Amino acid sequence: MRQTVAVGVIKGVEKTEGGSGKVTKAAQKVGTAPAGKKK
């Protein structure tokens, strides 16, 4: 559930920033860390 919320927030930021590559890279790193811990 936490991941879903984070993705929603990141998506909103990306839209506001205009799809910044930096935001996407940060989102990927944040999404990968919790995903691995959950496993």
C-alpha positions as CSV (number, residue, x, y, z in Angstrom):
1,M,0.0,0.0,0.0
2,R,2.8,2.4,0.8
3,Q,4.4,1.8,-2.6
4,T,1.1,2.7,-4.3
5,V,0.9,5.9,-2.4
6,A,4.5,6.8,-3.3
7,V,3.9,6.0,-7.0
8,G,0.8,8.3,-6.9
9,V,2.8,11.1,-5.3
10,I,5.7,10.6,-7.8
11,K,3.3,10.6,-10.7
12,G,1.8,13.9,-9.5
13,V,5.2,15.4,-9.2
14,E,6.2,14.2,-12.6
15,K,3.2,15.8,-14.1
16,T,3.9,19.1,-12.3
17,E,7.6,19.0,-13.3
18,G,6.7,18.1,-16.9
19,G,8.1,14.6,-16.8
20,S,11.5,15.3,-15.4
21,G,14.0,12.5,-15.9
22,K,15.5,13.2,-12.4
23,V,12.1,12.5,-10.8
24,T,11.8,9.3,-12.7
25,K,15.2,8.1,-11.6
26,A,14.6,8.9,-8.0
27,A,11.2,7.2,-8.2
28,Q,12.8,4.1,-9.6
29,K,15.3,4.0,-6.8
30,V,12.7,4.5,-4.1
31,G,10.4,1.9,-5.7
32,T,13.2,-0.7,-5.9
33,A,14.3,-0.4,-2.3
34,P,10.9,-1.2,-0.6
35,A,10.0,-3.8,-3.3
36,G,13.2,-5.8,-2.4
37,K,12.6,-5.5,1.3
38,K,9.0,-6.7,0.9
39,K,10.2,-9.9,-0.8
